[in-house]
Amino acid sequence: MDSISPAIKKRPNWTDIEKKILVDEVHHRESILYGRFKGGSGGKAAKEKAWAEVAEAVNASSSSGFMRTSTEAQKQYSNLKQRAKGKLSELKRPKTGGGPKPPSPSPVEQCILDNLEGRPSLEGIVGGIDTAVGKPSSTKRPRIQDLEMKNLQLENEKLQEEVSKIKMEKDLLKVKKTYYDIKLQMLINEHPEVVSQLLNGNEV
């Protein structure tokens, strides 16, 4: 009897928390991972070490139960960056017809796009010196926490609108109740016998 090989357990998708931590940690090490030139002090070993630290930070804060490797972290960030650029391109493309509006970048993707705006475009020149390694970026970029705060503020505004709407509906119900109470009282005053019979369950 042939033995049945165990099914390969599929690794779970990255959670939103893992993605947020990933992007934040990558941006902390931007000068090493995405220096302007290759071959300087931020060489291959330094980048491999930095990606390992990124994966370690993701695993330390993740509750998925799966350990992400540095290769997976690098691939996931590349995928997020590609999707972010794709969404931005769709939004900038002029619409020629009807149809729904293209989806906007998620907070994580927007953080990547904001970060890319300040990144030098000379990345990848072999033999150069990475003058950006070890130096903090002078460009202020919104962090994920700032984007989350903006989202919370928007959610709070929506909640306040819902509360105001519910309050208005409650006030309207009070007005309707007062109106029907007055109508009932007028009916009682005009036709007390009929109302008495109705309240007692008798036919008129």
ABEGO torsion letter per residue (X at the ends): XBBBBBBBBBBBBBBAAAAAAAAAAAAAAAAAABBABBGBABBAAAAAAAAAAAAAAAAAABAAGBBBBAAAAAAAAAAAAAAAAAAAAAAABBBABBEBBBBBBBAAAAAAAAAAAABBAABGBBGBBBAABGBBBABBBBBAAAAAAAAAAAAAAAAAAAAAAAAAAAAAAAAAAAAAAAAAAAAAAABAAAAAAAAAGBBX
